[in-house]
């Protein structure tokens, strides 16, 4: 596991990125760190924050999932996105559920995710940074 720190709207979240099950996607995240940008709320997938990360387009689907638990970190190579579920959800498009790569999980401060997600619905982009520990 690679240890990382996600900062979203001034809140810090420890994360574990799974080098074994998603080695190519984790390698891209590690190469980009520190990665900064904006996260928006998902349109179709419910309680999920998404960030555009062009570089994940080079990754295959690894450890594919469609159902996400709170704190699951995912990547979608086709959409070129990295996301964090702030509650249980299913990754969807207008045509139905789709698979994403399970990259890892948030392991601390999970209760702070939901207010940030709900704030993104009302106020738009939330600033984020991903750093390696």
C-alpha positions, 0 to 999 in steps of 0.5 A: 500500500502507498500512503497518501494524504488528500486535502479537500477544502482544508480537511485532511484525509489519510488514504491507502492506494493499492499498488497490488490491485491497481498498479498502473493507476497508482503509478500515475497518481504517484507520478503526478503527486502533488496533484492539485485541482478542483473536485465537483459533484457527480451528476449520475453516481450520487454521493461522489466527488470527481476530479478531471485527471487527464493522465488516467486515460492511459490506465487500463481498468484494474480491480474493477468495481461498480458499487462503492463504499464511503471513502472508496477512491476510484479512477475512470480511464474513459472519463479521465476522472478520479473520484471519492465516494462520500457515501455508499453509491454505484458508479453510473452513466445515463445508460446505467452502471459502469465499472471503475478502477478501485484505486484505494480508500480514505482511512481517516476523517471519513465523517468530514467527507459528506459535508464537503460533498453536499457543499459541492452540490450547492457551491461547485468545485472544491479544492483538493490536493493529493500528496504522498506520505 
